[in-house]
């Protein structure tokens, strides 16, 4: 009898939780602003202002962060194990690359100066230890990200004030940054569950959008979605120019 019971256990089907992905594209609902050069003492530099980057043809908005919101009133999900990886933020061509870097708690952050100038790198974290480092050409430094951060953290250079990027530290893998076409995709999400997402962009608060021909309010820049198994595409999300200050 015991052998038969064991055989039943071994041959019984195992329920596997279904996963979902979420895709969307953020579109500037107006005439795209022209790229703005950065000036130093009245002289234009080779870099451009990255605060608001909109594709001139597709109107896609770059560098919008969408992440699963797990704070008060947010989503409760099981987070898969994460061993931590080394995330690199490069200094080159007078800018931080990438402009927005996604990281997860347990990761290490390495900032590598690949440029020809010395930089004073400032990271004013809320929960992780703040850091100010004088970084000579060819040098780098690392720090550990032990806590999630409530907002994208600016990374700046005190010597070259036009240089500004952002480090996002979340406690789960469910986040993405929009590309040059305004598109992003979050994968590995639990299906058949209503989840709450938060939207952030440095140029303004995105709390009202147009989706499928309807105006929709996103209080506190958050929105709920009930995800079906497989791919879920919200389509084009139109953002009013009034919400984004260039």
C-alpha positions, -999 to +999 in steps of 0.1 A: +000+000+000+028+024+009+045+018-024+013+024-043+008+057-024+044+068-032+038+060-069+007+082-069+026+110-054+054+107-080+031+106-110+006+132-099+007+164-120+024+194-104+006+227-106+029+253-121+020+290-115+014+307-148+034+338-157+025+370-175+043+398-192+032+434-195+040+456-225+032+493-231+044+523-251+044+559-238+037+585-265+040+622-263+006+636-272+018+667-290+046+681-311+078+664-299+102+689-283+136+692-300+167+679-283+182+706-262+220+711-261+238+717-228+256+750-225+286+757-202+294+794-199+274+801-230+293+774-251+273+744-264+287+710-254+286+678-273+261+663-248+223+670-248+199+676-220+184+642-212+156+654-189+129+648-216+139+627-247+111+622-273+116+605-306+109+630-334+092+604-356+074+580-333+068+604-304+080+577-280+091+590-246+123+576-233+134+568-197+100+563-181+102+538-152+074+514-145+077+492-115+055+469-095+043+489-065+047+469-033+042+497-008+011+504+013-020+495-006+001+479-034+007+444-046+018+413-026+038+389-046+063+361-041+097+374-051+121+348-067+155+343-051+181+368-063+218+362-058+228+398-067+248+409-097+273+436-105+255+466-121+277+490-140+271+528-144+296+542-169+309+578-171+317+586-207+312+613-233+302+637-206+272+617-193+262+588-171+254+557-192+227+545-189+208+576-179+185+554-158+199+522-143+176+495-129+190+475-099+177+451-073+185+448-036+215+426-032+232+439-063+265+458-062+268+491-081+301+499-099+306+534-112+334+534-138+350+566-151+359+559-187+362+595-196+392+619-197+381+641-168+379+638-131+344+637-116+329+641-082+302+615-081+273+621-056+247+596-047+222+608-020+204+576-011+175+576+013+180+541+027+214+530+015+245+549+027+251+581+008+283+584-012+305+611-026+336+599-045+363+618-064+368+597-094+398+601-116+400+589-153+402+552-155+392+546-119+360+531-105+344+524-071+317+500-059+290+500-033+264+474-021+227+480-025+211+464+006+179+484+007+152+493-018+147+530-024+114+548-024+122+568-056+148+569-084+180+583-068+198+610-087+235+605-095+253+637-101+287+653-106+296+683-085+323+693-110+302+691-142+267+702-132+250+691-164+258+655-156+228+637-141+215+602-141+193+580-119+197+547-101+165+527-093+167+502-065+138+478-061+133+447-040+119+426-069+127+420-106+094+436-119+105+469-134+115+483-168+126+515-184+111+528-217+134+527-247+139+553-275+105+543-289+088+547-256+083+510-252+089+487-222+082+452-212+081+436-177+083+398-177+078+370-152+048+385-135+022+364-117-009+359-138-046+360-128-039+386-102-046+423-101-013+441-097-005+477-090+022+495-109+039+529-104+051+552-131+080+577-127+097+602-150+121+630-141+102+656-161+070+654-142+043+633-126+023+611-150-010+608-132-034+613-161-032+596-195-052+587-226-056+550-233-077+535-260-094+568-266-104+574-230-089+598-205-078+579-174-066+592-140-037+574-123-038+587-087-003+590-073+010+578-107-002+543-100-025+520-120-040+485-115-039+458-141-054+423-140-030+402-160-039+372-181-014+344-186+010+351-214+015+385-230-006+416-220-002+447-242-017+480-230-008+496-264+000+533-267-004+554-236-007+591-246+009+616-222+000+652-223+028+677-228+014+697-198+026+669-175+062+670-186+084+701-181+113+702-205 
